[in-house]
Amino acid sequence: MARPNLDSMLLATTDPDRLHAWYAAVLDPQADDSMDGYRILRFGTFHLLIDRRDDAGPVSADPSRMILNFDVDDARAVAARMDGAGTEWLAPLEDRGGSLFATAKDPDGNLVQIVQLSEEQRAEMEGGA
């Protein structure tokens, strides 16, 4: 039997149009589709599904329980797009030993981290060190 593959995540929201617009504008997905009322954004092989839910509050009740991590090629450019969209920062962009990290809040208050690893750190991760 094949092992499970994490393929997607559902973000429930009271305002899917607002949430979709933010993710599409600041993170530039490879695909942006709609199906059966869902907005589906593809980042690499991972799909972010955005859906209206009446049982969800307008703001995430405990945003630190889940953080969406996005591996980006140009963290400064992504951070600038987030700034342009009026994004609130939990932790602004910082250099940590040559790698760049920042944690933002999406319009619903969910935490979104952008990460640009240095070549050295990427090589260490790929080498299993």
N, CA, C and O atoms as a DFTB+ gen file, in Angstrom:
516 C
 N C O
     1  1       0.835      -1.180       0.000
     2  2       0.000       0.000       0.000
     3  2       0.884       1.250       0.000
     4  3       1.880       1.314       0.722
     5  1       0.517       2.229      -0.805
     6  2       1.278       3.472      -0.891
     7  2       1.106       4.285       0.388
     8  3       0.055       4.255       1.028
     9  1       2.146       4.998       0.737
    10  2       2.088       5.864       1.916
    11  2       1.264       7.109       1.611
    12  3       1.182       7.527       0.456
    13  1       0.655       7.704       2.630
    14  2      -0.134       8.925       2.409
    15  2       0.740      10.065       1.896
    16  3       1.935      10.132       2.184
    17  1       0.133      10.937       1.147
    18  2       0.796      12.103       0.607
    19  2      -0.005      13.332       1.029
    20  3      -1.185      13.438       0.694
    21  1       0.610      14.257       1.755
    22  2      -0.071      15.488       2.132
    23  2      -0.187      16.350       0.889
    24  3       0.819      16.819       0.357
    25  1      -1.401      16.559       0.428
    26  2      -1.650      17.212      -0.848
    27  2      -2.271      18.594      -0.702
    28  3      -2.037      19.468      -1.536
    29  1      -3.060      18.803       0.348
    30  2      -3.790      20.060       0.430
    31  2      -4.159      20.405       1.859
    32  3      -4.008      19.612       2.789
    33  1      -4.654      21.638       1.988
    34  2      -5.152      22.130       3.264
    35  2      -6.337      23.027       2.978
    36  3      -6.328      23.798       2.019
    37  1      -7.360      22.924       3.817
    38  2      -8.543      23.763       3.682
    39  2      -8.448      24.912       4.671
    40  3      -8.265      24.692       5.868
    41  1      -8.572      26.133       4.175
    42  2      -8.698      27.304       5.035
    43  2     -10.163      27.723       5.023
    44  3     -10.690      28.144       3.994
    45  1     -10.809      27.604       6.169
    46  2     -12.202      28.026       6.313
    47  2     -12.216      29.508       6.646
    48  3     -11.375      29.992       7.403
    49  1     -13.174      30.224       6.078
    50  2     -13.232      31.666       6.272
    51  2     -14.654      32.174       6.091
    52  3     -15.494      31.515       5.479
    53  1     -14.902      33.339       6.626
    54  2     -16.188      33.994       6.390
    55  2     -16.139      34.852       5.138
    56  3     -17.179      35.296       4.652
    57  1     -14.941      35.092       4.608
    58  2     -14.773      35.948       3.431
    59  2     -13.750      35.338       2.469
    60  3     -12.601      35.777       2.422
    61  1     -14.171      34.324       1.701
    62  2     -13.217      33.652       0.813
    63  2     -12.652      34.551      -0.283
    64  3     -11.510      34.360      -0.702
    65  1     -13.418      35.513      -0.749
    66  2     -12.904      36.393      -1.799
    67  2     -11.724      37.221      -1.293
    68  3     -10.723      37.376      -1.994
    69  1     -11.843      37.749      -0.079
    70  2     -10.772      38.550       0.507
    71  2      -9.529      37.691       0.748
    72  3      -8.413      38.089       0.413
    73  1      -9.735      36.509       1.331
    74  2      -8.608      35.638       1.642
    75  2      -7.918      35.164       0.360
    76  3      -6.691      35.161       0.273
    77  1      -8.711      34.766      -0.625
    78  2      -8.150      34.342      -1.909
    79  2      -7.335      35.462      -2.550
    80  3      -6.219      35.237      -3.017
    81  1      -7.897      36.662      -2.569
    82  2      -7.217      37.788      -3.212
    83  2      -5.851      38.046      -2.568
    84  3      -4.879      38.331      -3.267
    85  1      -5.778      37.946      -1.239
    86  2      -4.511      38.186      -0.550
    87  2      -3.476      37.126      -0.929
    88  3      -2.361      37.468      -1.323
    89  1      -3.833      35.838      -0.813
    90  2      -2.874      34.775      -1.130
    91  2      -2.429      34.851      -2.587
    92  3      -1.245      34.690      -2.882
    93  1      -3.363      35.093      -3.495
    94  2      -3.008      35.160      -4.914
    95  2      -2.095      36.346      -5.208
    96  3      -1.180      36.236      -6.023
    97  1      -2.337      37.481      -4.548
    98  2      -1.547      38.683      -4.813
    99  2      -0.154      38.624      -4.211
   100  3       0.813      39.030      -4.857
   101  1      -0.033      38.130      -2.994
   102  2       1.270      38.228      -2.323
   103  2       2.153      37.012      -2.524
   104  3       3.369      37.115      -2.365
   105  1       1.576      35.844      -2.872
   106  2       2.390      34.627      -2.962
   107  2       2.454      34.018      -4.364
   108  3       3.138      33.013      -4.562
   109  1       1.760      34.603      -5.334
   110  2       1.902      34.218      -6.746
   111  2       1.858      32.701      -6.972
   112  3       2.874      32.099      -7.318
   113  1       0.685      32.080      -6.777
   114  2       0.584      30.621      -6.942
   115  2       0.820      30.183      -8.387
   116  3       0.656      30.963      -9.325
   117  1       1.214      28.903      -8.544
   118  2       1.399      28.353      -9.890
   119  2       0.062      28.153     -10.594
   120  3       0.005      28.192     -11.823
   121  1      -1.019      27.938      -9.837
   122  2      -2.353      27.788     -10.422
   123  2      -3.368      28.410      -9.481
   124  3      -3.186      28.429      -8.264
   125  1      -4.448      28.922     -10.076
   126  2      -5.504      29.598      -9.329
   127  2      -6.825      29.202      -9.982
   128  3      -7.174      29.710     -11.047
   129  1      -7.560      28.288      -9.337
   130  2      -8.776      27.746      -9.924
   131  2      -9.947      27.838      -8.951
   132  3      -9.771      28.094      -7.760
   133  1     -11.142      27.622      -9.488
   134  2     -12.371      27.520      -8.693
   135  2     -13.035      26.196      -9.031
   136  3     -13.050      25.770     -10.185
   137  1     -13.591      25.545      -7.999
   138  2     -14.331      24.316      -8.246
   139  2     -15.311      24.094      -7.099
   140  3     -14.920      24.073      -5.932
   141  1     -16.575      23.930      -7.437
   142  2     -17.612      23.629      -6.454
   143  2     -17.615      24.612      -5.280
   144  3     -17.828      24.210      -4.136
   145  1     -17.383      25.885      -5.554
   146  2     -17.396      26.901      -4.512
   147  2     -16.070      27.104      -3.814
   148  3     -15.923      28.055      -3.046
   149  1     -15.099      26.239      -4.055
   150  2     -13.773      26.374      -3.450
   151  2     -12.888      27.229      -4.345
   152  3     -13.007      27.181      -5.570
   153  1     -12.008      28.007      -3.740
   154  2     -10.906      28.629      -4.456
   155  2      -9.716      27.725      -4.198
   156  3      -9.435      27.390      -3.047
   157  1      -9.013      27.325      -5.242
   158  2      -7.914      26.374      -5.117
   159  2      -6.650      27.016      -5.674
   160  3      -6.559      27.311      -6.865
   161  1      -5.687      27.223      -4.800
   162  2      -4.399      27.781      -5.183
   163  2      -3.360      26.676      -5.069
   164  3      -3.287      25.979      -4.057
   165  1      -2.550      26.520      -6.126
   166  2      -1.512      25.490      -6.092
   167  2      -0.155      26.155      -5.944
   168  3       0.212      27.053      -6.702
   169  1       0.579      25.682      -4.937
   170  2       1.945      26.118      -4.673
   171  2       2.806      24.865      -4.750
   172  3       2.776      24.041      -3.835
   173  1       3.573      24.706      -5.825
   174  2       4.316      23.464      -6.038
   175  2       3.309      22.338      -6.201
   176  3       2.429      22.410      -7.059
   177  1       3.430      21.298      -5.383
   178  2       2.481      20.183      -5.459
   179  2       1.400      20.285      -4.383
   180  3       0.550      19.402      -4.267
   181  1       1.436      21.361      -3.598
   182  2       0.497      21.539      -2.486
   183  2      -0.648      22.462      -2.906
   184  3      -0.434      23.488      -3.553
   185  1      -1.862      22.075      -2.526
   186  2      -3.049      22.855      -2.867
   187  2      -3.629      23.504      -1.612
   188  3      -3.852      22.837      -0.602
   189  1      -3.867      24.801      -1.691
   190  2      -4.521      25.536      -0.616
   191  2      -5.953      25.793      -1.050
   192  3      -6.198      26.536      -2.000
   193  1      -6.902      25.173      -0.350
   194  2      -8.313      25.323      -0.667
   195  2      -8.923      26.342       0.282
   196  3      -8.735      26.258       1.496
   197  1      -9.647      27.293      -0.266
   198  2     -10.285      28.334       0.535
   199  2     -11.787      28.183       0.362
   200  3     -12.294      28.143      -0.759
   201  1     -12.501      28.099       1.496
   202  2     -13.937      27.837       1.460
   203  2     -14.666      28.688       2.490
   204  3     -14.163      28.928       3.588
   205  1     -15.848      29.136       2.119
   206  2     -16.706      29.849       3.067
   207  2     -17.310      28.835       4.032
   208  3     -17.848      27.806       3.623
   209  1     -17.209      29.146       5.312
   210  2     -17.786      28.274       6.335
   211  2     -18.537      29.142       7.328
   212  3     -17.999      30.122       7.843
   213  1     -19.780      28.778       7.593
   214  2     -20.587      29.516       8.558
   215  2     -20.155      29.251       9.989
   216  3     -20.448      30.049      10.880
   217  1     -19.457      28.134      10.225
   218  2     -19.016      27.808      11.580
   219  2     -17.637      28.368      11.908
   220  3     -17.108      28.109      12.988
   221  1     -17.052      29.129      10.993
   222  2     -15.753      29.765      11.229
   223  2     -15.976      31.215      11.642
   224  3     -16.867      31.890      11.126
   225  1     -15.156      31.683      12.576
   226  2     -15.218      33.082      12.969
   227  2     -14.486      33.949      11.961
   228  3     -13.784      33.429      11.094
   229  1     -14.638      35.258      12.060
   230  2     -13.988      36.157      11.103
   231  2     -12.472      36.242      11.277
   232  3     -11.760      36.666      10.366
   233  1     -11.982      35.835      12.452
   234  2     -10.544      35.858      12.729
   235  2     -10.164      34.532      13.380
   236  3     -10.913      33.992      14.195
   237  1      -8.999      34.017      13.015
   238  2      -8.519      32.758      13.590
   239  2      -8.425      32.874      15.108
   240  3      -7.814      33.808      15.627
   241  1      -9.032      31.919      15.820
   242  2      -9.072      31.964      17.285
   243  2      -7.707      31.675      17.915
   244  3      -7.394      32.229      18.969
   245  1      -6.898      30.830      17.300
   246  2      -5.600      30.461      17.868
   247  2      -4.598      30.292      16.721
   248  3      -4.235      29.167      16.378
   249  1      -4.150      31.405      16.127
   250  2      -3.325      31.321      14.917
   251  2      -1.978      30.642      15.099
   252  3      -1.399      30.169      14.121
   253  1      -1.468      30.579      16.304
   254  2      -0.150      29.971      16.484
   255  2      -0.180      28.448      16.429
   256  3       0.875      27.813      16.433
   257  1      -1.377      27.845      16.378
   258  2      -1.474      26.379      16.307
   259  2      -1.062      25.839      14.941
   260  3      -0.700      24.668      14.827
   261  1      -1.112      26.659      13.919
   262  2      -0.800      26.218      12.566
   263  2      -0.134      27.378      11.841
   264  3      -0.663      28.490      11.824
   265  1       1.014      27.124      11.248
   266  2       1.711      28.146      10.464
   267  2       1.958      27.584       9.075
   268  3       2.543      26.511       8.928
   269  1       1.514      28.306       8.061
   270  2       1.790      27.924       6.682
   271  2       3.181      28.437       6.320
   272  3       3.432      29.641       6.384
   273  1       4.081      27.542       5.945
   274  2       5.443      27.905       5.569
   275  2       5.576      27.896       4.054
   276  3       5.265      26.899       3.402
   277  1       6.034      28.999       3.501
   278  2       6.247      29.106       2.066
   279  2       7.729      29.290       1.798
   280  3       8.336      30.259       2.253
   281  1       8.305      28.357       1.059
   282  2       9.693      28.440       0.611
   283  2       9.692      29.354      -0.607
   284  3       9.048      29.050      -1.611
   285  1      10.404      30.465      -0.525
   286  2      10.393      31.453      -1.609
   287  2      11.807      31.702      -2.117
   288  3      12.785      31.515      -1.393
   289  1      11.899      32.128      -3.381
   290  2      13.201      32.436      -3.979
   291  2      13.687      33.829      -3.609
   292  3      14.893      34.069      -3.544
   293  1      12.748      34.759      -3.364
   294  2      13.105      36.153      -3.088
   295  2      12.220      36.668      -1.946
   296  3      11.169      37.265      -2.183
   297  1      12.656      36.432      -0.720
   298  2      11.865      36.813       0.449
   299  2      11.641      38.318       0.514
   300  3      10.588      38.770       0.962
   301  1      12.607      39.083       0.079
   302  2      12.444      40.547       0.122
   303  2      11.318      40.995      -0.812
   304  3      10.536      41.876      -0.457
   305  1      11.233      40.402      -1.986
   306  2      10.167      40.765      -2.927
   307  2       8.802      40.340      -2.393
   308  3       7.834      41.090      -2.521
   309  1       8.708      39.156      -1.800
   310  2       7.438      38.699      -1.232
   311  2       7.037      39.593      -0.064
   312  3       5.871      39.969       0.059
   313  1       7.992      39.935       0.790
   314  2       7.696      40.821       1.916
   315  2       7.220      42.186       1.418
   316  3       6.321      42.781       2.011
   317  1       7.813      42.681       0.341
   318  2       7.384      43.967      -0.224
   319  2       5.944      43.881      -0.742
   320  3       5.162      44.812      -0.552
   321  1       5.591      42.761      -1.399
   322  2       4.196      42.594      -1.855
   323  2       3.246      42.543      -0.656
   324  3       2.155      43.111      -0.689
   325  1       3.682      41.851       0.402
   326  2       2.852      41.790       1.612
   327  2       2.687      43.174       2.224
   328  3       1.591      43.536       2.652
   329  1       3.771      43.953       2.270
   330  2       3.675      45.328       2.768
   331  2       2.695      46.133       1.925
   332  3       1.875      46.880       2.458
   333  1       2.785      45.976       0.601
   334  2       1.894      46.692      -0.307
   335  2       0.434      46.323      -0.112
   336  3      -0.460      47.113      -0.415
   337  1       0.192      45.109       0.397
   338  2      -1.180      44.652       0.647
   339  2      -1.642      45.014       2.060
   340  3      -2.736      44.631       2.474
   341  1      -0.807      45.753       2.799
   342  2      -1.189      46.165       4.149
   343  2      -1.121      45.056       5.180
   344  3      -1.848      45.080       6.173
   345  1      -0.254      44.088       4.949
   346  2      -0.135      42.919       5.818
   347  2       0.414      43.286       7.191
   348  3       1.322      44.110       7.309
   349  1      -0.145      42.667       8.222
   350  2       0.366      42.819       9.574
   351  2       1.450      41.766       9.801
   352  3       1.275      40.601       9.445
   353  1       2.559      42.178      10.390
   354  2       3.685      41.281      10.642
   355  2       3.713      40.841      12.092
   356  3       3.582      41.664      12.999
   357  1       3.881      39.558      12.312
   358  2       4.167      39.049      13.646
   359  2       5.672      39.164      13.896
   360  3       6.110      39.552      14.979
   361  1       6.457      38.816      12.859
   362  2       7.915      38.933      12.903
   363  2       8.375      39.412      11.527
   364  3       8.302      38.657      10.558
   365  1       8.852      40.663      11.429
   366  2       9.296      41.165      10.129
   367  2      10.487      40.381       9.592
   368  3      11.129      39.618      10.315
   369  1      10.760      40.583       8.334
   370  2      11.849      39.880       7.658
   371  2      13.171      40.090       8.386
   372  3      13.559      41.216       8.697
   373  1      13.851      38.977       8.647
   374  2      15.153      39.046       9.304
   375  2      16.092      38.000       8.731
   376  3      15.669      36.947       8.253
   377  1      17.369      38.317       8.792
   378  2      18.421      37.421       8.331
   379  2      18.863      36.580       9.520
   380  3      19.267      37.111      10.555
   381  1      18.781      35.262       9.360
   382  2      19.233      34.333      10.398
   383  2      20.345      33.475       9.811
   384  3      20.095      32.403       9.261
   385  1      21.557      33.954       9.934
   386  2      22.707      33.205       9.439
   387  2      22.708      33.011       7.933
   388  3      23.137      31.969       7.437
   389  1      22.230      34.010       7.205
   390  2      22.212      33.927       5.745
   391  2      20.881      33.489       5.171
   392  3      20.673      33.613       3.964
   393  1      19.974      32.983       5.987
   394  2      18.621      32.629       5.543
   395  2      17.671      33.730       5.995
   396  3      17.873      34.348       7.040
   397  1      16.636      33.970       5.200
   398  2      15.677      35.025       5.497
   399  2      14.357      34.410       5.952
   400  3      13.856      33.467       5.338
   401  1      13.796      34.954       7.040
   402  2      12.538      34.474       7.609
   403  2      11.656      35.665       7.960
   404  3      12.152      36.715       8.368
   405  1      10.354      35.499       7.801
   406  2       9.377      36.489       8.266
   407  2       8.068      35.760       8.520
   408  3       7.755      34.774       7.853
   409  1       7.302      36.254       9.494
   410  2       5.995      35.677       9.777
   411  2       4.954      36.780       9.733
   412  3       5.040      37.773      10.455
   413  1       3.962      36.582       8.863
   414  2       2.899      37.551       8.648
   415  2       1.556      36.959       9.070
   416  3       1.429      35.760       9.318
   417  1       0.572      37.832       9.142
   418  2      -0.804      37.398       9.389
   419  2      -1.602      37.619       8.113
   420  3      -1.591      38.713       7.550
   421  1      -2.300      36.570       7.653
   422  2      -3.184      36.749       6.508
   423  2      -4.405      37.557       6.969
   424  3      -4.511      37.850       8.160
   425  1      -5.324      37.926       6.076
   426  2      -6.459      38.753       6.478
   427  2      -7.348      38.144       7.570
   428  3      -8.062      38.877       8.254
   429  1      -7.316      36.833       7.740
   430  2      -8.090      36.180       8.799
   431  2      -7.268      35.972      10.071
   432  3      -7.778      35.434      11.054
   433  1      -6.012      36.390      10.061
   434  2      -5.158      36.239      11.229
   435  2      -4.362      34.955      11.270
   436  3      -3.629      34.725      12.232
   437  1      -4.481      34.093      10.242
   438  2      -3.665      32.878      10.178
   439  2      -2.211      33.280       9.968
   440  3      -1.929      34.276       9.302
   441  1      -1.290      32.508      10.535
   442  2       0.126      32.827      10.402
   443  2       0.710      32.213       9.133
   444  3       0.482      31.046       8.815
   445  1       1.469      33.042       8.425
   446  2       2.100      32.658       7.163
   447  2       3.567      33.041       7.262
   448  3       3.902      34.213       7.437
   449  1       4.431      32.057       7.152
   450  2       5.866      32.312       7.230
   451  2       6.480      32.191       5.847
   452  3       6.202      31.244       5.110
   453  1       7.317      33.160       5.504
   454  2       8.080      33.056       4.262
   455  2       9.526      32.751       4.642
   456  3      10.072      33.322       5.586
   457  1      10.128      31.842       3.887
   458  2      11.463      31.349       4.194
   459  2      12.289      31.325       2.911
   460  3      11.866      30.765       1.899
   461  1      13.451      31.928       2.964
   462  2      14.422      31.830       1.873
   463  2      15.700      31.305       2.496
   464  3      16.462      32.053       3.109
   465  1      15.928      30.004       2.331
   466  2      17.115      29.387       2.915
   467  2      18.362      29.762       2.136
   468  3      18.326      29.926       0.916
   469  1      19.472      29.895       2.861
   470  2      20.753      30.116       2.203
   471  2      21.141      28.832       1.468
   472  3      20.623      27.754       1.761
   473  1      22.037      28.961       0.534
   474  2      22.513      27.774      -0.198
   475  2      23.148      26.770       0.765
   476  3      23.000      25.561       0.587
   477  1      23.844      27.261       1.771
   478  2      24.495      26.380       2.735
   479  2      23.453      25.592       3.545
   480  3      23.581      24.379       3.714
   481  1      22.438      26.280       4.034
   482  2      21.411      25.587       4.815
   483  2      20.609      24.617       3.951
   484  3      20.230      23.540       4.411
   485  1      20.355      24.995       2.718
   486  2      19.636      24.092       1.807
   487  2      20.459      22.826       1.568
   488  3      19.915      21.722       1.569
   489  1      21.760      22.981       1.363
   490  2      22.641      21.833       1.139
   491  2      22.683      20.938       2.372
   492  3      22.703      19.714       2.243
   493  1      22.698      21.531       3.568
   494  2      22.687      20.748       4.800
   495  2      21.394      19.931       4.912
   496  3      21.426      18.755       5.274
   497  1      20.263      20.561       4.599
   498  2      18.982      19.853       4.680
   499  2      18.918      18.709       3.667
   500  3      18.455      17.616       3.991
   501  1      19.372      18.957       2.465
   502  2      19.330      17.942       1.412
   503  2      20.315      16.817       1.692
   504  3      20.113      15.688       1.245
   505  1      21.382      17.118       2.430
   506  2      22.381      16.112       2.768
   507  2      22.019      15.320       4.013
   508  3      22.733      14.390       4.388
   509  1      20.922      15.681       4.653
   510  2      20.491      14.961       5.832
   511  2      21.233      15.349       7.097
   512  3      21.126      14.675       8.121
   513  1      21.989      16.442       7.024
   514  2      22.755      16.879       8.211
   515  2      21.886      17.615       9.180
   516  3      22.363      18.052      10.228
